[in-house]
Amino acid sequence: MIEHAIQSTLAKLGAAEWIPVTAVRVLTGIFFSISGGTKLFVPSHFSEMRRTMIQSHIPFPHASALFVSLVEFACGGGLVLGLLTPLCTVMLMGDMIVAILTNRIGSIHASGFQAWLDDFLYLPEVLYVLILFSLLFSGPGPYSLDSMMARWRVSPASRGH
């Protein structure tokens, strides 16, 4: 009896897995879209981003700041809509990995490996890479433009039947 209840509960949870996948995709997309949009459209935030690029010794700091801001804005919007989700997740993961390697990792001043690792795992960029990595493999969920386009491609009407 208990075994059946557990199996029934697990089946119901499995059927509802689209809920957290969709929530994670949309909320992560909103974060990146707002962050990138603020950097693009608020001059003081763009200047701060450009200064960060200079301090991190990133080549072509103005163009790099513009590129990163555009990636965050556009790919964040893509995640919100569930459009080109794999491309958007890979682009944003690249953005976060570069930020970690060029800027954030140097901010860790812990003594000892365990303390360093603890501080590293607390970096928000690391968390975003993990979230995006998960999204890359889970897909956008059924309520996304990617899924809608996939359904259109396999429908009998699209094959001319």
Secondary structure as UniProt FT lines:
FT   HELIX           2..15
FT   TURN            16..17
FT   HELIX           18..41
FT   HELIX           43..55
FT   TURN            56..57
FT   HELIX           61..81
FT   HELIX           85..99
FT   HELIX           100..104
FT   HELIX           105..107
FT   HELIX           113..121
FT   HELIX           124..138
FT   HELIX           145..154
FT   HELIX           156..159
//
